[in-house]
Amino acid sequence: MKEITIKTKGFRVVGYILVDEKGNKTVMDFYRRILGYYDAGSDSVRDFHGHVIAYGDAAAILLKNEF
């Protein structure tokens, strides 16, 4: 599993994205609370509650409130 650290222009960490071997992603905030998921099989982004919020690989949209 690969971890990507998301930072602001000023190098402040705002979140993390974990990518598995199949391309599925788990998006977490600074405190490592899960914000949502990207499912490569259905090509959709779901929030923590399972509601579809976007289609395509737009996983970083879950971090929009962190900036």
C-alpha positions as CSV (number, residue, x, y, z in Angstrom):
1,M,0.0,0.0,0.0
2,K,1.3,3.4,-0.9
3,E,0.7,6.6,1.1
4,I,0.6,10.0,-0.4
5,T,0.9,13.1,1.9
6,I,-1.1,16.1,0.8
7,K,0.4,19.5,1.8
8,T,-0.5,23.2,1.2
9,K,1.8,25.6,-0.6
10,G,3.3,26.4,2.8
11,F,4.1,22.7,3.5
12,R,1.4,22.2,6.1
13,V,0.1,18.6,6.0
14,V,-3.7,18.6,5.4
15,G,-4.3,14.9,4.7
16,Y,-3.2,11.5,3.4
17,I,-4.3,9.3,0.5
18,L,-3.7,5.5,0.8
19,V,-3.6,3.7,-2.5
20,D,-3.9,-0.1,-2.7
21,E,-2.7,-2.5,-5.4
22,K,-6.0,-2.3,-7.3
23,G,-6.1,1.5,-7.4
24,N,-8.6,2.0,-4.7
25,K,-8.0,5.0,-2.5
26,T,-8.7,5.9,1.1
27,V,-8.7,9.6,1.9
28,M,-7.9,10.8,5.4
29,D,-7.5,14.2,7.1
30,F,-4.5,15.4,9.1
31,Y,-5.7,13.4,12.1
32,R,-6.0,10.3,10.0
33,R,-9.8,10.2,10.2
34,I,-11.3,8.6,7.1
35,L,-13.1,11.2,4.9
36,G,-14.1,8.8,2.1
37,Y,-13.0,6.4,-0.6
38,Y,-12.3,6.1,-4.3
39,D,-13.4,2.8,-5.7
40,A,-11.6,1.9,-8.9
41,G,-14.1,-0.8,-9.9
42,S,-17.1,1.6,-10.0
43,D,-14.9,4.6,-10.8
44,S,-16.7,6.7,-8.1
45,V,-15.8,8.7,-5.0
46,R,-17.9,8.1,-1.9
47,D,-17.9,10.0,1.4
48,F,-17.5,8.4,4.8
49,H,-21.2,7.5,4.8
50,G,-21.1,5.8,1.5
51,H,-22.9,8.5,-0.6
52,V,-21.5,8.9,-4.1
53,I,-20.2,12.5,-4.5
54,A,-18.3,12.3,-7.8
55,Y,-17.5,10.0,-10.7
56,G,-14.0,9.5,-11.9
57,D,-10.8,9.7,-9.8
58,A,-11.6,12.8,-7.9
59,A,-10.5,11.5,-4.4
60,A,-8.8,14.7,-3.4
61,I,-12.1,16.6,-3.5
62,L,-12.7,15.1,-0.1
63,L,-9.9,17.3,1.3
64,K,-11.5,20.6,0.0
65,N,-12.5,21.8,3.5
66,E,-8.9,21.3,4.7
67,F,-7.4,24.1,2.7
